[in-house]
Amino acid sequence: GCQAQCHSPSLPPTALRRELEELREEQQRLDEDTEQQEEAVPPAAYLTQLYYKISHIDWDYEADPTHVKGSEWPPGCPVP
């Protein structure tokens, strides 16, 4: 009687089970999308170093915040 009812898990109605499954699938898709985005976007430090090597510009970080200032390296090197 009571013991069998108390110890057996009650299953949610079909509509709730279906909704729960849809939420699990959506969460899995979101997790996969997040993983793909993390793999597809290189870190900012990598992009900064890449731009530095390609542009041959050594940025002056001590310049006034309203000015963008940099110098080419080596001197006389053509800037793209």
Buried (B, 14 or more C-beta within 10 A) or exposed (E): EEEEEEEEEEEEEEEEEEEEEEEEEEEEEEEEEEEEEEEEEEEEEEEEEEEBEEBBBEBEEEEEEEEEEBEEEEEEEEEE
